[in-house]
């Protein structure tokens, strides 16, 4: 596998059984790349005093397993939007050196937004769903990554929330359609071609809608609202468990995560219960990435450039359907 900064004992790379689940040596190598990314990410955040938390399944893994959930294959970080904006400025300034690379909607014309990502460009991580024609020509950087999700403040009243959500959803649709059209050579609906061409001829700025979208998302970042959310999940259902009391994210504690230590909210039990219900109970093999339509293809030996042509997109014939 590619050389990494984080020093791991040889025993770490051996296959093993945890919680009656076998983790292959191949997946251990993927974990090693992700842990190295986490270590690099934390070093930069700690250097600049930026507050962050292990989130989602990574928080659950830290609390319940003192490391990765045995059947999981990614690492998630949560940040309040105000901290995320500070971090993004630093990340885009070139703080991360090769093979580390910060990816967001401004760094890759083919990237559709959502969480920001710290990648190892000497590796490969390609979603199987991208091999379908409906996803268009994918040319974005595609190394193994960790996700960084901003927590966005939600307006306090129901009517304000609905209005905020409706505006963001409408703008997100247009931003995504414009990017699909300009970089992935795809149209959701041919009737959109006229307005897309009009917009580009008028502005010449394919990123402008994304800028407005994120500006609206962060509109409440400095407000003392009662709740916050992970928008990419919250927008699907306003009753989603990915909505939290802001007070839950005020204090943190540091706990072991494999050979590292990660910060999690002091109120982790409340957050995990609201998100997963009885989080003490093991539910094996439930990683979202393990599903066939959005599963991930990993290669720790080759850069994504082996699989991605800058003009034609992913070389589909090279992506092995057998996952580690």
Secondary structure, 3 states (H helix, E strand, C coil): CCCCCCCCCHHHHCCEEECCEEECHHHHHHHHHHHHHHHHHHHHHHHHCCCCEECHHHHHHHHHHCCCCCCCCCCEEEEEHHHHHHHHHHHHCCCCCCCEEEECCCCCCCCCCCCEEEEECCCEEEEHHHHCHHHCCCCCCCCEEEEEEEEEEECCCHHHHHHHHHHHHHHHHHHHHHHHHHHCCCCCCHHHHHHHHHHHHHHCCCCHHHHHHHHHHCCCCCCCCCEEECHHHHCCCCCCCCEEEHHHHCCEEEEEECCEEEEEECCHHHHHHHHHCCCCCCCCCCCHHHCCCCCEEEECCCCHHHCEECCCEECHHHCCCCCC
